[in-house]
Amino acid sequence: MRRLILLSFCLALAGCGRSAASPSPSVPKPTPVQSLMSRAEEHQRRGASLEAEQYLIAAWDTGVKQALVLPRLLEVCLGSGRLQNARLHVERARREEPDDLYLPYLDARLLYALGHVMEALEQINELTGDSDAPAEAWLFQGALLFETGADSELARSSLVEFLRRKPSPASSRQVRALLRGGERHD
């Protein structure tokens, strides 16, 4: 399949498959990267998630910013149940953008989803050691600590920190209810 993508990419670069007539000057020719992104979108619409993922990876490899590609990759991978692939993409993004504090949060969430609860907890504990950690990290830390029974006092302080960061009103109500010992209502 990678060979097919590479062949498609090369054909797009070479302009194969077009008619001999020159394109209209008013219609700009898509760049190879635009072609890759369009193909990824086509495959995703058809439900061909593996192919969509491969085109998105190719686009990333050819210079599309991870901020544009990663959300689409995660959508494709998570939508098809390929959590490990999603995690590999987040790990790559972390290597490329080590200062992006949202990426370790995403990685911890994926670890949790893969059943690696303690590893997710270790990672989120490390992340919340940074005062610039995203608010969601504090919420996730509190939830994990409550779930594992590891440290209920730290769980409560994590949830209080989440509230301090001014979450949405709905999230705020749910967390306040949890802190009061009430049940969460969705």
N, C-alpha and C positions, 0 to 999 in steps of 0.2 A: 504494500500500500504506500509506503514511503517513496518507493520508486515512482509510483503513479503520480504522487503529489509533486515530486521533483520534476518529472516529465511535464506535468501540467504547467508548473512554474516556468520551466525552460521554454515551453511552447508559447506561454504568455509573453515572455521576454522577447522571443524571436518573432512574435506576431503571426505564428502559423495558424491556419484555420480561418484567416480573414479572406475576404474577397480581394481581388487585385485592385479594385477601385480604392482610391484614397478616402479615408473617413472625412466626413463633413467637418470643416474647420470650426463650426459652432459646437460640435460634440467633442469634449475632451476625451482623450484616450485614457482609460483607467490605468493607474500605475500597477506594477506587479503586486505591491502590498495591498492595494485596494481590491485587486482580483482575488488574492488569497482570502481577505476578509469577507468578500462577497460569496466566495465558494463555501467558506465556513458557515455563513448564514444560511445559504441554500441547504446544505447538509443538515444543519440543525433543524430547520423548518420541516424537512422530510423525516426527521427522527433518526438520521444516520449520525449518532453522536460520536462514534469513534472517528469517522472521517472529518466531522466538524472539528474535533479536538486536534487532529493532525494538521488541518489547515491553519488553525489558530496558533499552534506551536510554530509552524513555518513562518507565519506572519511575525510572531515574536522574535524568532531567530533572524528575521531580515530587518528588524529595527522598529517595529511597532512598540510603543511604550507599554510597559507591563500594566500601567493603570488602565489602559484600554483593553488589553487582552485578558488579564487575569480574571476580571469579573465574568467575562464570557466563558472562559475555560472552566471556572468553578460552576457556572450554571449548567454547562454541558456535562461535566463529570458528575456533579451531584444529582442532576436530573436522571442520569442513567445508573446511579448507584456505584460509581467508580470512585469511592472515597480515597483510596490509596493514590490514584492518579491525581486527584485534586490536591492531596497533601504534597505530592512531588512538585506540583506547579507552585504551591505556596512556598515550599523550601527554596525553589529556584528564585522566586521573587525576593525572598529574605536575603539570599546571597547578593542579589543585584541592588537591593534597597535596604541595607542593614539599619538605617535610621527610621524606617517606617514602623512605628509601634503598633499599627493595626495588624500587621502580618503575623507577629507571634501570637496575637489573640486568635486569628483565624486558624493558625496551626494548632493551638491548644484545643480549639473547638473540634477540629478534624481528628486529633488524637483521641478525644473523648468519644466521638462518634465511632471510631474504630475499636473502641473498647479498652483503650490505654488510659484509664482514669487517673492513675497515680502519676503517670508521665505528664498528662495534661495538667494536673494540679501543680506539679513541680514547675512546669513552664509558666503557668499563669501566676504562680507565686513570685517567680523571678520577674515577670513583666510588671506586676503591681508594685515592685520595688522602685519603679521609675514613676515619679510624680506626674509625668506627661502621658502615662498609659491611658488608653481610651476608657471611657466610663463603662463600656460593656465588659471590660476585663474585670472590673471590681464586682460587677453583678455575677459574672461567671465564677469568679473565685468564691464568692459567698455561697452560691448554689452548690459548687463542688464540695466545699467544706461541710456544708450541711448534709449533703448526700453521703459523704464518706464518714461523717461523724468525727472527722479529724480534729477540729478545733472550733467549737461553736462560738466562742468569744471572738475569734478572728473572723468567722463567718459573719457575725453581726457587724463587726467594725467594717468589713468589706462592703456590706450592704449600705451602711451609713455613709461610707465614702461615695458609693454609687449615687445615693440621693443628694449628696453635697454637690455633685457635678451636674445637677439640674437635668435629670432625664425627662422624657415625655410624661405628661400627667398620668397616662394609663400605667406606664411602668412604675411610676412613683407610687401610685395607689397599691399596686400588687406587692411591691417591696415593703411598703409600710405595713400592709396586712400580714406579710410573712414575719416581719419583725415583731409584731404584736402577738404572733402565734396563731393568727387566723389562717384560713385556707385561701389559696390563690384562686381568683375568679378570672377566667379569660373572657 
